[in-house]
């Protein structure tokens, strides 16, 4: 997702299917995984993963990383 957002950084428009995919990942995963019976890895990892999806969607739609350094790239490639 990071590399797709990077490829479209500064673009005037996005293909609808890419926008839908980012929106879907950011919202559906969060909604689905809030079910009480959903198995979760350790809570900190779970919370970081949901934040990363939101940060990646922000990067795609706004065109800027929510971080001032390479944190988003490092997280997206290594979480």
PDB file with SEQRES, HELIX, SHEET and CRYST1 records, atoms N, CA, C and O in Angstrom:
SEQRES   1 A   79  UNK UNK UNK UNK UNK UNK UNK UNK UNK UNK UNK UNK UNK          
SEQRES   2 A   79  UNK UNK UNK UNK UNK UNK UNK UNK UNK UNK UNK UNK UNK          
SEQRES   3 A   79  UNK UNK UNK UNK UNK UNK UNK UNK UNK UNK UNK UNK UNK          
SEQRES   4 A   79  UNK UNK UNK UNK UNK UNK UNK UNK UNK UNK UNK UNK UNK          
SEQRES   5 A   79  UNK UNK UNK UNK UNK UNK UNK UNK UNK UNK UNK UNK UNK          
SEQRES   6 A   79  UNK UNK UNK UNK UNK UNK UNK UNK UNK UNK UNK UNK UNK          
SEQRES   7 A   79  UNK                                                          
HELIX    1 AA1 UNK A    2  UNK A    7  1                                   6    
HELIX    2 AA2 UNK A   16  UNK A   33  1                                  18    
HELIX    3 AA3 UNK A   43  UNK A   62  1                                  20    
HELIX    4 AA4 UNK A   71  UNK A   78  1                                   8    
CRYST1    1.000    1.000    1.000  90.00  90.00  90.00 P 1           1          
ATOM      1  N   UNK A   1       0.826  -1.187   0.000  1.00  0.00           N  
ATOM      2  CA  UNK A   1       0.000   0.000   0.000  1.00  0.00           C  
ATOM      3  C   UNK A   1       0.875   1.258   0.000  1.00  0.00           C  
ATOM      4  O   UNK A   1       0.539   2.260  -0.632  1.00  0.00           O  
ATOM      5  N   UNK A   2       1.989   1.191   0.711  1.00  0.00           N  
ATOM      6  CA  UNK A   2       2.885   2.353   0.766  1.00  0.00           C  
ATOM      7  C   UNK A   2       3.386   2.711  -0.628  1.00  0.00           C  
ATOM      8  O   UNK A   2       3.383   3.883  -1.005  1.00  0.00           O  
ATOM      9  N   UNK A   3       3.808   1.726  -1.386  1.00  0.00           N  
ATOM     10  CA  UNK A   3       4.372   1.990  -2.709  1.00  0.00           C  
ATOM     11  C   UNK A   3       3.309   2.503  -3.684  1.00  0.00           C  
ATOM     12  O   UNK A   3       3.611   3.331  -4.544  1.00  0.00           O  
ATOM     13  N   UNK A   4       2.090   2.029  -3.561  1.00  0.00           N  
ATOM     14  CA  UNK A   4       1.005   2.554  -4.408  1.00  0.00           C  
ATOM     15  C   UNK A   4       0.767   4.016  -4.073  1.00  0.00           C  
ATOM     16  O   UNK A   4       0.664   4.855  -4.968  1.00  0.00           O  
ATOM     17  N   UNK A   5       0.679   4.327  -2.768  1.00  0.00           N  
ATOM     18  CA  UNK A   5       0.470   5.717  -2.358  1.00  0.00           C  
ATOM     19  C   UNK A   5       1.628   6.594  -2.833  1.00  0.00           C  
ATOM     20  O   UNK A   5       1.411   7.725  -3.269  1.00  0.00           O  
ATOM     21  N   UNK A   6       2.836   6.086  -2.752  1.00  0.00           N  
ATOM     22  CA  UNK A   6       4.011   6.831  -3.208  1.00  0.00           C  
ATOM     23  C   UNK A   6       3.937   7.085  -4.713  1.00  0.00           C  
ATOM     24  O   UNK A   6       4.271   8.175  -5.176  1.00  0.00           O  
ATOM     25  N   UNK A   7       3.500   6.084  -5.474  1.00  0.00           N  
ATOM     26  CA  UNK A   7       3.381   6.233  -6.934  1.00  0.00           C  
ATOM     27  C   UNK A   7       2.360   7.311  -7.314  1.00  0.00           C  
ATOM     28  O   UNK A   7       2.525   7.985  -8.331  1.00  0.00           O  
ATOM     29  N   UNK A   8       1.316   7.477  -6.512  1.00  0.00           N  
ATOM     30  CA  UNK A   8       0.270   8.450  -6.835  1.00  0.00           C  
ATOM     31  C   UNK A   8       0.446   9.779  -6.113  1.00  0.00           C  
ATOM     32  O   UNK A   8      -0.408  10.659  -6.226  1.00  0.00           O  
ATOM     33  N   UNK A   9       1.536   9.937  -5.376  1.00  0.00           N  
ATOM     34  CA  UNK A   9       1.794  11.177  -4.658  1.00  0.00           C  
ATOM     35  C   UNK A   9       1.875  12.327  -5.655  1.00  0.00           C  
ATOM     36  O   UNK A   9       2.653  12.277  -6.608  1.00  0.00           O  
ATOM     37  N   UNK A  10       1.079  13.348  -5.437  1.00  0.00           N  
ATOM     38  CA  UNK A  10       1.067  14.513  -6.318  1.00  0.00           C  
ATOM     39  C   UNK A  10       0.175  14.381  -7.534  1.00  0.00           C  
ATOM     40  O   UNK A  10       0.051  15.327  -8.312  1.00  0.00           O  
ATOM     41  N   UNK A  11      -0.452  13.222  -7.716  1.00  0.00           N  
ATOM     42  CA  UNK A  11      -1.339  13.036  -8.870  1.00  0.00           C  
ATOM     43  C   UNK A  11      -2.622  13.855  -8.682  1.00  0.00           C  
ATOM     44  O   UNK A  11      -3.071  14.071  -7.556  1.00  0.00           O  
ATOM     45  N   UNK A  12      -3.197  14.302  -9.785  1.00  0.00           N  
ATOM     46  CA  UNK A  12      -4.433  15.082  -9.728  1.00  0.00           C  
ATOM     47  C   UNK A  12      -5.657  14.213  -9.460  1.00  0.00           C  
ATOM     48  O   UNK A  12      -6.678  14.702  -8.976  1.00  0.00           O  
ATOM     49  N   UNK A  13      -5.549  12.919  -9.778  1.00  0.00           N  
ATOM     50  CA  UNK A  13      -6.684  12.028  -9.557  1.00  0.00           C  
ATOM     51  C   UNK A  13      -6.177  10.615  -9.285  1.00  0.00           C  
ATOM     52  O   UNK A  13      -5.023  10.280  -9.554  1.00  0.00           O  
ATOM     53  N   UNK A  14      -7.075   9.802  -8.745  1.00  0.00           N  
ATOM     54  CA  UNK A  14      -6.771   8.402  -8.436  1.00  0.00           C  
ATOM     55  C   UNK A  14      -7.769   7.513  -9.154  1.00  0.00           C  
ATOM     56  O   UNK A  14      -8.931   7.891  -9.303  1.00  0.00           O  
ATOM     57  N   UNK A  15      -7.344   6.349  -9.598  1.00  0.00           N  
ATOM     58  CA  UNK A  15      -8.328   5.394 -10.107  1.00  0.00           C  
ATOM     59  C   UNK A  15      -9.297   5.020  -8.976  1.00  0.00           C  
ATOM     60  O   UNK A  15      -8.887   4.829  -7.831  1.00  0.00           O  
ATOM     61  N   UNK A  16     -10.530   4.926  -9.303  1.00  0.00           N  
ATOM     62  CA  UNK A  16     -11.562   4.635  -8.303  1.00  0.00           C  
ATOM     63  C   UNK A  16     -11.273   3.352  -7.552  1.00  0.00           C  
ATOM     64  O   UNK A  16     -11.467   3.299  -6.337  1.00  0.00           O  
ATOM     65  N   UNK A  17     -10.814   2.313  -8.240  1.00  0.00           N  
ATOM     66  CA  UNK A  17     -10.590   1.033  -7.579  1.00  0.00           C  
ATOM     67  C   UNK A  17      -9.488   1.119  -6.529  1.00  0.00           C  
ATOM     68  O   UNK A  17      -9.532   0.399  -5.531  1.00  0.00           O  
ATOM     69  N   UNK A  18      -8.498   1.991  -6.738  1.00  0.00           N  
ATOM     70  CA  UNK A  18      -7.444   2.162  -5.734  1.00  0.00           C  
ATOM     71  C   UNK A  18      -8.000   2.911  -4.523  1.00  0.00           C  
ATOM     72  O   UNK A  18      -7.754   2.521  -3.382  1.00  0.00           O  
ATOM     73  N   UNK A  19      -8.742   3.976  -4.771  1.00  0.00           N  
ATOM     74  CA  UNK A  19      -9.350   4.723  -3.666  1.00  0.00           C  
ATOM     75  C   UNK A  19     -10.275   3.819  -2.856  1.00  0.00           C  
ATOM     76  O   UNK A  19     -10.248   3.849  -1.625  1.00  0.00           O  
ATOM     77  N   UNK A  20     -11.086   3.023  -3.529  1.00  0.00           N  
ATOM     78  CA  UNK A  20     -11.979   2.099  -2.823  1.00  0.00           C  
ATOM     79  C   UNK A  20     -11.194   1.093  -1.996  1.00  0.00           C  
ATOM     80  O   UNK A  20     -11.561   0.798  -0.858  1.00  0.00           O  
ATOM     81  N   UNK A  21     -10.127   0.571  -2.557  1.00  0.00           N  
ATOM     82  CA  UNK A  21      -9.322  -0.414  -1.840  1.00  0.00           C  
ATOM     83  C   UNK A  21      -8.707   0.149  -0.569  1.00  0.00           C  
ATOM     84  O   UNK A  21      -8.736  -0.504   0.475  1.00  0.00           O  
ATOM     85  N   UNK A  22      -8.153   1.349  -0.644  1.00  0.00           N  
ATOM     86  CA  UNK A  22      -7.575   1.962   0.549  1.00  0.00           C  
ATOM     87  C   UNK A  22      -8.656   2.254   1.580  1.00  0.00           C  
ATOM     88  O   UNK A  22      -8.481   1.978   2.766  1.00  0.00           O  
ATOM     89  N   UNK A  23      -9.773   2.812   1.124  1.00  0.00           N  
ATOM     90  CA  UNK A  23     -10.869   3.110   2.044  1.00  0.00           C  
ATOM     91  C   UNK A  23     -11.386   1.820   2.682  1.00  0.00           C  
ATOM     92  O   UNK A  23     -11.630   1.774   3.888  1.00  0.00           O  
ATOM     93  N   UNK A  24     -11.550   0.785   1.879  1.00  0.00           N  
ATOM     94  CA  UNK A  24     -12.052  -0.491   2.368  1.00  0.00           C  
ATOM     95  C   UNK A  24     -11.122  -1.078   3.425  1.00  0.00           C  
ATOM     96  O   UNK A  24     -11.581  -1.529   4.475  1.00  0.00           O  
ATOM     97  N   UNK A  25      -9.829  -1.076   3.157  1.00  0.00           N  
ATOM     98  CA  UNK A  25      -8.872  -1.615   4.133  1.00  0.00           C  
ATOM     99  C   UNK A  25      -8.912  -0.833   5.437  1.00  0.00           C  
ATOM    100  O   UNK A  25      -8.911  -1.421   6.518  1.00  0.00           O  
ATOM    101  N   UNK A  26      -8.946   0.471   5.338  1.00  0.00           N  
ATOM    102  CA  UNK A  26      -8.927   1.293   6.540  1.00  0.00           C  
ATOM    103  C   UNK A  26     -10.206   1.139   7.362  1.00  0.00           C  
ATOM    104  O   UNK A  26     -10.140   1.133   8.591  1.00  0.00           O  
ATOM    105  N   UNK A  27     -11.353   1.015   6.726  1.00  0.00           N  
ATOM    106  CA  UNK A  27     -12.613   0.964   7.478  1.00  0.00           C  
ATOM    107  C   UNK A  27     -13.086  -0.463   7.763  1.00  0.00           C  
ATOM    108  O   UNK A  27     -13.460  -0.771   8.894  1.00  0.00           O  
ATOM    109  N   UNK A  28     -13.074  -1.319   6.773  1.00  0.00           N  
ATOM    110  CA  UNK A  28     -13.602  -2.665   6.961  1.00  0.00           C  
ATOM    111  C   UNK A  28     -12.779  -3.476   7.954  1.00  0.00           C  
ATOM    112  O   UNK A  28     -13.342  -4.157   8.811  1.00  0.00           O  
ATOM    113  N   UNK A  29     -11.464  -3.411   7.849  1.00  0.00           N  
ATOM    114  CA  UNK A  29     -10.622  -4.182   8.768  1.00  0.00           C  
ATOM    115  C   UNK A  29     -10.870  -3.735  10.199  1.00  0.00           C  
ATOM    116  O   UNK A  29     -10.992  -4.570  11.095  1.00  0.00           O  
ATOM    117  N   UNK A  30     -10.947  -2.435  10.422  1.00  0.00           N  
ATOM    118  CA  UNK A  30     -11.202  -1.914  11.768  1.00  0.00           C  
ATOM    119  C   UNK A  30     -12.566  -2.400  12.284  1.00  0.00           C  
ATOM    120  O   UNK A  30     -12.676  -2.838  13.429  1.00  0.00           O  
ATOM    121  N   UNK A  31     -13.593  -2.321  11.444  1.00  0.00           N  
ATOM    122  CA  UNK A  31     -14.924  -2.773  11.859  1.00  0.00           C  
ATOM    123  C   UNK A  31     -14.957  -4.275  12.112  1.00  0.00           C  
ATOM    124  O   UNK A  31     -15.512  -4.726  13.114  1.00  0.00           O  
ATOM    125  N   UNK A  32     -14.374  -5.038  11.222  1.00  0.00           N  
ATOM    126  CA  UNK A  32     -14.400  -6.493  11.327  1.00  0.00           C  
ATOM    127  C   UNK A  32     -13.665  -6.983  12.561  1.00  0.00           C  
ATOM    128  O   UNK A  32     -14.128  -7.897  13.243  1.00  0.00           O  
ATOM    129  N   UNK A  33     -12.544  -6.389  12.844  1.00  0.00           N  
ATOM    130  CA  UNK A  33     -11.708  -6.874  13.941  1.00  0.00           C  
ATOM    131  C   UNK A  33     -12.143  -6.379  15.313  1.00  0.00           C  
ATOM    132  O   UNK A  33     -11.543  -6.762  16.317  1.00  0.00           O  
ATOM    133  N   UNK A  34     -13.165  -5.542  15.379  1.00  0.00           N  
ATOM    134  CA  UNK A  34     -13.670  -5.122  16.689  1.00  0.00           C  
ATOM    135  C   UNK A  34     -14.609  -6.158  17.289  1.00  0.00           C  
ATOM    136  O   UNK A  34     -15.002  -6.028  18.448  1.00  0.00           O  
ATOM    137  N   UNK A  35     -14.973  -7.171  16.536  1.00  0.00           N  
ATOM    138  CA  UNK A  35     -15.828  -8.225  17.080  1.00  0.00           C  
ATOM    139  C   UNK A  35     -15.119  -8.885  18.253  1.00  0.00           C  
ATOM    140  O   UNK A  35     -13.924  -9.170  18.177  1.00  0.00           O  
ATOM    141  N   UNK A  36     -15.828  -9.122  19.311  1.00  0.00           N  
ATOM    142  CA  UNK A  36     -15.220  -9.641  20.548  1.00  0.00           C  
ATOM    143  C   UNK A  36     -14.564 -11.005  20.390  1.00  0.00           C  
ATOM    144  O   UNK A  36     -13.649 -11.331  21.145  1.00  0.00           O  
ATOM    145  N   UNK A  37     -15.005 -11.808  19.433  1.00  0.00           N  
ATOM    146  CA  UNK A  37     -14.421 -13.131  19.240  1.00  0.00           C  
ATOM    147  C   UNK A  37     -13.288 -13.152  18.212  1.00  0.00           C  
ATOM    148  O   UNK A  37     -12.731 -14.209  17.914  1.00  0.00           O  
ATOM    149  N   UNK A  38     -12.953 -11.976  17.671  1.00  0.00           N  
ATOM    150  CA  UNK A  38     -11.881 -11.932  16.690  1.00  0.00           C  
ATOM    151  C   UNK A  38     -10.549 -12.182  17.400  1.00  0.00           C  
ATOM    152  O   UNK A  38     -10.216 -11.480  18.354  1.00  0.00           O  
ATOM    153  N   UNK A  39      -9.783 -13.185  16.939  1.00  0.00           N  
ATOM    154  CA  UNK A  39      -8.500 -13.456  17.602  1.00  0.00           C  
ATOM    155  C   UNK A  39      -7.489 -12.348  17.284  1.00  0.00           C  
ATOM    156  O   UNK A  39      -7.285 -11.991  16.124  1.00  0.00           O  
ATOM    157  N   UNK A  40      -6.878 -11.829  18.310  1.00  0.00           N  
ATOM    158  CA  UNK A  40      -5.918 -10.745  18.126  1.00  0.00           C  
ATOM    159  C   UNK A  40      -4.530 -11.177  18.563  1.00  0.00           C  
ATOM    160  O   UNK A  40      -4.373 -11.918  19.533  1.00  0.00           O  
ATOM    161  N   UNK A  41      -3.526 -10.708  17.835  1.00  0.00           N  
ATOM    162  CA  UNK A  41      -2.170 -10.875  18.352  1.00  0.00           C  
ATOM    163  C   UNK A  41      -2.038  -9.949  19.561  1.00  0.00           C  
ATOM    164  O   UNK A  41      -3.035  -9.384  20.011  1.00  0.00           O  
ATOM    165  N   UNK A  42      -0.876  -9.793  20.071  1.00  0.00           N  
ATOM    166  CA  UNK A  42      -0.739  -8.915  21.234  1.00  0.00           C  
ATOM    167  C   UNK A  42      -1.330  -7.545  20.914  1.00  0.00           C  
ATOM    168  O   UNK A  42      -1.201  -7.057  19.791  1.00  0.00           O  
ATOM    169  N   UNK A  43      -1.968  -6.935  21.885  1.00  0.00           N  
ATOM    170  CA  UNK A  43      -2.759  -5.721  21.692  1.00  0.00           C  
ATOM    171  C   UNK A  43      -1.959  -4.586  21.053  1.00  0.00           C  
ATOM    172  O   UNK A  43      -2.491  -3.881  20.195  1.00  0.00           O  
ATOM    173  N   UNK A  44      -0.721  -4.392  21.439  1.00  0.00           N  
ATOM    174  CA  UNK A  44       0.082  -3.302  20.893  1.00  0.00           C  
ATOM    175  C   UNK A  44       0.299  -3.478  19.384  1.00  0.00           C  
ATOM    176  O   UNK A  44       0.218  -2.509  18.629  1.00  0.00           O  
ATOM    177  N   UNK A  45       0.573  -4.699  18.951  1.00  0.00           N  
ATOM    178  CA  UNK A  45       0.763  -4.983  17.530  1.00  0.00           C  
ATOM    179  C   UNK A  45      -0.527  -4.721  16.762  1.00  0.00           C  
ATOM    180  O   UNK A  45      -0.503  -4.148  15.673  1.00  0.00           O  
ATOM    181  N   UNK A  46      -1.644  -5.141  17.328  1.00  0.00           N  
ATOM    182  CA  UNK A  46      -2.962  -4.943  16.718  1.00  0.00           C  
ATOM    183  C   UNK A  46      -3.236  -3.446  16.530  1.00  0.00           C  
ATOM    184  O   UNK A  46      -3.643  -3.019  15.449  1.00  0.00           O  
ATOM    185  N   UNK A  47      -3.016  -2.663  17.567  1.00  0.00           N  
ATOM    186  CA  UNK A  47      -3.274  -1.229  17.504  1.00  0.00           C  
ATOM    187  C   UNK A  47      -2.341  -0.537  16.502  1.00  0.00           C  
ATOM    188  O   UNK A  47      -2.773   0.346  15.762  1.00  0.00           O  
ATOM    189  N   UNK A  48      -1.078  -0.932  16.477  1.00  0.00           N  
ATOM    190  CA  UNK A  48      -0.134  -0.366  15.512  1.00  0.00           C  
ATOM    191  C   UNK A  48      -0.546  -0.691  14.075  1.00  0.00           C  
ATOM    192  O   UNK A  48      -0.389   0.139  13.179  1.00  0.00           O  
ATOM    193  N   UNK A  49      -1.064  -1.880  13.860  1.00  0.00           N  
ATOM    194  CA  UNK A  49      -1.492  -2.288  12.519  1.00  0.00           C  
ATOM    195  C   UNK A  49      -2.667  -1.452  12.037  1.00  0.00           C  
ATOM    196  O   UNK A  49      -2.688  -1.018  10.885  1.00  0.00           O  
ATOM    197  N   UNK A  50      -3.645  -1.222  12.909  1.00  0.00           N  
ATOM    198  CA  UNK A  50      -4.785  -0.390  12.533  1.00  0.00           C  
ATOM    199  C   UNK A  50      -4.360   1.050  12.277  1.00  0.00           C  
ATOM    200  O   UNK A  50      -4.864   1.691  11.355  1.00  0.00           O  
ATOM    201  N   UNK A  51      -3.441   1.561  13.082  1.00  0.00           N  
ATOM    202  CA  UNK A  51      -2.939   2.919  12.867  1.00  0.00           C  
ATOM    203  C   UNK A  51      -2.194   3.002  11.531  1.00  0.00           C  
ATOM    204  O   UNK A  51      -2.317   3.997  10.816  1.00  0.00           O  
ATOM    205  N   UNK A  52      -1.436   1.979  11.196  1.00  0.00           N  
ATOM    206  CA  UNK A  52      -0.706   1.970   9.932  1.00  0.00           C  
ATOM    207  C   UNK A  52      -1.666   2.015   8.742  1.00  0.00           C  
ATOM    208  O   UNK A  52      -1.417   2.743   7.781  1.00  0.00           O  
ATOM    209  N   UNK A  53      -2.755   1.251   8.790  1.00  0.00           N  
ATOM    210  CA  UNK A  53      -3.738   1.301   7.702  1.00  0.00           C  
ATOM    211  C   UNK A  53      -4.300   2.712   7.548  1.00  0.00           C  
ATOM    212  O   UNK A  53      -4.454   3.207   6.432  1.00  0.00           O  
ATOM    213  N   UNK A  54      -4.599   3.344   8.657  1.00  0.00           N  
ATOM    214  CA  UNK A  54      -5.113   4.714   8.619  1.00  0.00           C  
ATOM    215  C   UNK A  54      -4.063   5.685   8.074  1.00  0.00           C  
ATOM    216  O   UNK A  54      -4.383   6.561   7.271  1.00  0.00           O  
ATOM    217  N   UNK A  55      -2.825   5.531   8.505  1.00  0.00           N  
ATOM    218  CA  UNK A  55      -1.745   6.399   8.021  1.00  0.00           C  
ATOM    219  C   UNK A  55      -1.512   6.225   6.528  1.00  0.00           C  
ATOM    220  O   UNK A  55      -1.254   7.200   5.823  1.00  0.00           O  
ATOM    221  N   UNK A  56      -1.600   4.989   6.038  1.00  0.00           N  
ATOM    222  CA  UNK A  56      -1.415   4.736   4.602  1.00  0.00           C  
ATOM    223  C   UNK A  56      -2.548   5.358   3.792  1.00  0.00           C  
ATOM    224  O   UNK A  56      -2.308   5.922   2.725  1.00  0.00           O  
ATOM    225  N   UNK A  57      -3.768   5.261   4.285  1.00  0.00           N  
ATOM    226  CA  UNK A  57      -4.897   5.890   3.600  1.00  0.00           C  
ATOM    227  C   UNK A  57      -4.712   7.415   3.587  1.00  0.00           C  
ATOM    228  O   UNK A  57      -4.973   8.065   2.575  1.00  0.00           O  
ATOM    229  N   UNK A  58      -4.272   7.967   4.690  1.00  0.00           N  
ATOM    230  CA  UNK A  58      -4.003   9.409   4.762  1.00  0.00           C  
ATOM    231  C   UNK A  58      -2.957   9.802   3.718  1.00  0.00           C  
ATOM    232  O   UNK A  58      -3.124  10.795   3.011  1.00  0.00           O  
ATOM    233  N   UNK A  59      -1.895   9.032   3.626  1.00  0.00           N  
ATOM    234  CA  UNK A  59      -0.822   9.305   2.671  1.00  0.00           C  
ATOM    235  C   UNK A  59      -1.357   9.282   1.239  1.00  0.00           C  
ATOM    236  O   UNK A  59      -1.000  10.141   0.434  1.00  0.00           O  
ATOM    237  N   UNK A  60      -2.198   8.319   0.920  1.00  0.00           N  
ATOM    238  CA  UNK A  60      -2.749   8.246  -0.436  1.00  0.00           C  
ATOM    239  C   UNK A  60      -3.662   9.434  -0.725  1.00  0.00           C  
ATOM    240  O   UNK A  60      -3.513  10.089  -1.757  1.00  0.00           O  
ATOM    241  N   UNK A  61      -4.595   9.716   0.165  1.00  0.00           N  
ATOM    242  CA  UNK A  61      -5.615  10.724  -0.119  1.00  0.00           C  
ATOM    243  C   UNK A  61      -5.117  12.159   0.052  1.00  0.00           C  
ATOM    244  O   UNK A  61      -5.557  13.050  -0.675  1.00  0.00           O  
ATOM    245  N   UNK A  62      -4.219  12.394   0.986  1.00  0.00           N  
ATOM    246  CA  UNK A  62      -3.719  13.749   1.232  1.00  0.00           C  
ATOM    247  C   UNK A  62      -2.450  14.030   0.434  1.00  0.00           C  
ATOM    248  O   UNK A  62      -2.186  15.169   0.050  1.00  0.00           O  
ATOM    249  N   UNK A  63      -1.668  12.978   0.189  1.00  0.00           N  
ATOM    250  CA  UNK A  63      -0.444  13.139  -0.576  1.00  0.00           C  
ATOM    251  C   UNK A  63       0.770  13.450   0.273  1.00  0.00           C  
ATOM    252  O   UNK A  63       1.861  13.678  -0.249  1.00  0.00           O  
ATOM    253  N   UNK A  64       0.578  13.459   1.583  1.00  0.00           N  
ATOM    254  CA  UNK A  64       1.677  13.721   2.495  1.00  0.00           C  
ATOM    255  C   UNK A  64       1.663  12.679   3.601  1.00  0.00           C  
ATOM    256  O   UNK A  64       0.604  12.264   4.071  1.00  0.00           O  
ATOM    257  N   UNK A  65       2.837  12.269   4.002  1.00  0.00           N  
ATOM    258  CA  UNK A  65       2.944  11.343   5.121  1.00  0.00           C  
ATOM    259  C   UNK A  65       2.529  12.054   6.401  1.00  0.00           C  
ATOM    260  O   UNK A  65       2.821  13.239   6.565  1.00  0.00           O  
ATOM    261  N   UNK A  66       1.856  11.362   7.306  1.00  0.00           N  
ATOM    262  CA  UNK A  66       1.518  11.983   8.588  1.00  0.00           C  
ATOM    263  C   UNK A  66       2.737  12.139   9.498  1.00  0.00           C  
ATOM    264  O   UNK A  66       2.618  12.665  10.605  1.00  0.00           O  
ATOM    265  N   UNK A  67       3.898  11.691   9.044  1.00  0.00           N  
ATOM    266  CA  UNK A  67       5.143  11.796   9.802  1.00  0.00           C  
ATOM    267  C   UNK A  67       6.095  12.727   9.062  1.00  0.00           C  
ATOM    268  O   UNK A  67       5.997  12.886   7.846  1.00  0.00           O  
ATOM    269  N   UNK A  68       7.008  13.337   9.796  1.00  0.00           N  
ATOM    270  CA  UNK A  68       7.932  14.288   9.184  1.00  0.00           C  
ATOM    271  C   UNK A  68       9.206  13.627   8.664  1.00  0.00           C  
ATOM    272  O   UNK A  68      10.045  14.293   8.058  1.00  0.00           O  
ATOM    273  N   UNK A  69       9.357  12.327   8.896  1.00  0.00           N  
ATOM    274  CA  UNK A  69      10.561  11.618   8.448  1.00  0.00           C  
ATOM    275  C   UNK A  69      10.154  10.345   7.697  1.00  0.00           C  
ATOM    276  O   UNK A  69       9.045  10.276   7.167  1.00  0.00           O  
ATOM    277  N   UNK A  70      11.007   9.369   7.646  1.00  0.00           N  
ATOM    278  CA  UNK A  70      10.743   8.123   6.911  1.00  0.00           C  
ATOM    279  C   UNK A  70       9.999   7.087   7.746  1.00  0.00           C  
ATOM    280  O   UNK A  70      10.022   5.903   7.413  1.00  0.00           O  
ATOM    281  N   UNK A  71       9.351   7.501   8.808  1.00  0.00           N  
ATOM    282  CA  UNK A  71       8.677   6.563   9.706  1.00  0.00           C  
ATOM    283  C   UNK A  71       7.626   5.730   8.980  1.00  0.00           C  
ATOM    284  O   UNK A  71       7.559   4.518   9.185  1.00  0.00           O  
ATOM    285  N   UNK A  72       6.815   6.345   8.150  1.00  0.00           N  
ATOM    286  CA  UNK A  72       5.757   5.600   7.464  1.00  0.00           C  
ATOM    287  C   UNK A  72       6.335   4.512   6.571  1.00  0.00           C  
ATOM    288  O   UNK A  72       5.838   3.386   6.570  1.00  0.00           O  
ATOM    289  N   UNK A  73       7.360   4.827   5.824  1.00  0.00           N  
ATOM    290  CA  UNK A  73       7.987   3.819   4.962  1.00  0.00           C  
ATOM    291  C   UNK A  73       8.547   2.675   5.803  1.00  0.00           C  
ATOM    292  O   UNK A  73       8.369   1.507   5.458  1.00  0.00           O  
ATOM    293  N   UNK A  74       9.215   3.002   6.894  1.00  0.00           N  
ATOM    294  CA  UNK A  74       9.794   1.960   7.751  1.00  0.00           C  
ATOM    295  C   UNK A  74       8.704   1.080   8.339  1.00  0.00           C  
ATOM    296  O   UNK A  74       8.847  -0.142   8.357  1.00  0.00           O  
ATOM    297  N   UNK A  75       7.623   1.671   8.818  1.00  0.00           N  
ATOM    298  CA  UNK A  75       6.530   0.900   9.403  1.00  0.00           C  
ATOM    299  C   UNK A  75       5.847   0.019   8.345  1.00  0.00           C  
ATOM    300  O   UNK A  75       5.552  -1.150   8.593  1.00  0.00           O  
ATOM    301  N   UNK A  76       5.604   0.597   7.175  1.00  0.00           N  
ATOM    302  CA  UNK A  76       4.902  -0.131   6.120  1.00  0.00           C  
ATOM    303  C   UNK A  76       5.702  -1.324   5.618  1.00  0.00           C  
ATOM    304  O   UNK A  76       5.124  -2.318   5.177  1.00  0.00           O  
ATOM    305  N   UNK A  77       6.991  -1.235   5.680  1.00  0.00           N  
ATOM    306  CA  UNK A  77       7.830  -2.306   5.165  1.00  0.00           C  
ATOM    307  C   UNK A  77       8.228  -3.320   6.230  1.00  0.00           C  
ATOM    308  O   UNK A  77       8.716  -4.399   5.896  1.00  0.00           O  
ATOM    309  N   UNK A  78       8.032  -2.999   7.484  1.00  0.00           N  
ATOM    310  CA  UNK A  78       8.588  -3.857   8.526  1.00  0.00           C  
ATOM    311  C   UNK A  78       7.619  -4.265   9.627  1.00  0.00           C  
ATOM    312  O   UNK A  78       8.019  -5.017  10.516  1.00  0.00           O  
ATOM    313  N   UNK A  79       6.386  -3.820   9.619  1.00  0.00           N  
ATOM    314  CA  UNK A  79       5.486  -4.164  10.730  1.00  0.00           C  
ATOM    315  C   UNK A  79       5.073  -5.600  10.694  1.00  0.00           C  
ATOM    316  O   UNK A  79       4.318  -6.047  11.557  1.00  0.00           O  
TER     317      UNK A  79                                                      
END                                                                             
